[in-house]
Amino acid sequence: MQFEEVEKNIGYTFQDKNLLRTALTHTSYANVNGVESNEKLEYLGDSILEFITSKYLYSNYRYLKEGEMTKVRATVVCEESLYTIAKNLHFDKFLIVGKGEQTEEGVKNKAILADSVEAVIAAIYLDSNLENAEQFIISNLKEAIEFASHNVGIKDYKTALQEKLQIHGNVKIEYKIVSENGPDHNKNFVTEVFCNGKKLAMGSRK
């Protein structure tokens, strides 16, 4: 494994390189080759991630209510968010996985990539301290937290549309994907929305 490149990407140099290797070793490889997988590190990293995010929200977003902080945390500490971090740091190129998970471009499985971020968080913590783990977490989630904090009270577009259309009673709302394009990690979808079989609009989203 090219430790130097991984460490450069995450902004931390490991004293114990084996911790980093384990953090990037998926069960599909570990079970076949008799080595430790990143499952236990992922378990620990999940708890650290939730604690640090909660602490950051408490310290920096005091105007948010408890329920709002919970919603913001849920928005940023999720598979999609962690997957984005993993892709930004190019974990897909360095994860040690079994043959079934390998592709020419690297690992694509969202869950595997998201879990590796939690494992790396735990590895950083065990290799050094909570402060370094916190620095890694906040540097990668700060923008997402800021965005989520400004949108915490805004309903998602599907909920808003549903409430608007159902104001006079139940209706059947359908969404149909017309086309999709772009790479797997950043696809653009063109979707049509129907109400009781009648087409209302067409739009695109990523």
N, C-alpha and C positions, 0 to 999 in steps of 0.2 A: 504493500500500500504506500502511496505517496503522502506520507505524513505531513511533510512540509507544506504542500499545497492545501491540504485539508485545514491545517492549523492556521494558515494565512487567511483562508476564507472565513473561519470562525473567530479569528482575532485572539486566539489563545494557544500557547505552546505547552504541551503536556510533558510532565516529568515522567509519568508512567505511560509509555506509548501503548501498552497492552490494554489500558482502559479505553483508549480511543478506538483501538481495533475491535474490542468487544462491543462498544457502543454502535459500531457500524456493521456488526455481524447479525444477520437475520437468521431466524430459526430454520429456514429452508436450507441454509448452508450448514449451520451448527449441528443439526440433528444427523446429517449425513457424515460429517467429518469429525464428530466427537469433540467439539469445542463448545465453549459457552456462548450463548446468544445474548442479544441485548434486551431480552424480556424483563429481567429484574431491574436493569438500569432504567428502562422505560417506566416501570412502576414507580421507582423513586423520583424520576424526573418529572412525572406527572404531578406529584405532590408539591415538589419544589416550584414548578411553573405556576401552579394555582396560588401558592402562598405569595410568591414574589409579585405576581400580577395584582393580587388583592392588596398587598402592602403598598404598591405603587399607586393604585387607584385611591386608597385611603389617604395617602400623603399628598397627592397632587390634584385630586379632584374632589375636594371636600364639599363642593356645592352639589354633588350628586347624592341622591338618597340611596339608602341601602339596596333597595330593589333595583335601582338604576345601575349601581355599581355591579350588581350581580349579572345584569343583562349585558353590560359592556364586557365583563370578564368572559361570559359565555360566548360572546361574539368573536373575541380575539383568541381565546384558548379553545380552539376547535380544530378538527382535522384539516379543513380547507386552509386555515391560517397557517398551521404548522407545515402543511404541504408546500405552501408558497415560500416559507422560509427555507425549507429543504431544497427547493428548486433554485432559489436565489443563491444559495451557498454551494450549489452543485453536488449535493449529497448523492444524487442519482448516479453520478459517475464513480463514486467511491464505496458505495454500499457493497458489502460482501454477501451475496445471495446465492441460492441454489440455481441450477441451470434453468429451471422452469420460470424463474423471475427475471432472467437476463434477456436483454435486447441489445441490438447494435447501438442504440442511442443511450442506453442505461436503464435503470429501474424506472418504471412508470407508475407502479401501484401507489395510489395516494396514501393508503393506510400505512404501508411499509415506510414510506418517506416521512410521513407525519410522526410516526412512532420513533424514528431515528433521531428526530430533533429532541424529544424528551429524553432519550437515552444519552445523547451528547450533553444535555444539561446536567444530568446526574453524574456523568463522567467528569465534567469540569469541577463540579462540587466535591467529589471524592478525591480528585487529584490536587485540589487547592483549598477553596473555601466558598462560602455562600456568596461573598461579594463578587467573585469572578463569575459565578453562575448568574447572579443578578445582572451584571453588566452585559452578559451575552443575551439574556432574555429581553431586557429593556431596549437594548440597541436594535433588536430585531422586531420588537412589538410596539415601540413607542408611537410610530406613525399610525398604526392600526388602532391603537388605544385612543389616540387623539380623534381620529375620524369617527370611531364608534361612540365616543362620548358626546359628540355633536349631533349624532343621529339616534341617540338612545330612545327618544320619545316619538320618533317618526315610525309610523306603521309601514311594513313592507307593501309594495305596490299591489300584490295579489290580495292581501287582506283589505286594503283600502278600496279596491275595485269591487270585491265581493260584498262589502258592507254597503257600497253605493247602489249596486244592482239589486240587492236583496231588501232594500228599504220598504218595498211594498209586498214582500213575500218571497218565498223560495224560488230560485231560478237555477237552471243548469248551466254552469260555466265550464268551458273547455279550453285548454291550451294545446295547440298543435304546432310542433316544430316543422317548419317548412324546409329549412336548409341549415347547414352548419359548415363552417370553414375555419382554417387556422390550425396551429399545433395543438396537441392534446392538452397541454397545460394552460392554454390561453385561447380556447375556442370562442368563436362568435356565432350565436344562434339567432336565426330569424324565426319568430313565432307569431302565430295568428291566435286571436282570442275570440271565442264564440259565446253567445248567450242565447240559450234555448234554440241552438242550431243556426242562429244568425251571426254572421261575421261582423265583429265590431271594429277591429283594428288589427294592424300588423306592426311589429316592432322588432328591434334587434337588441341583444344583450350579450355580455361576456360572462 
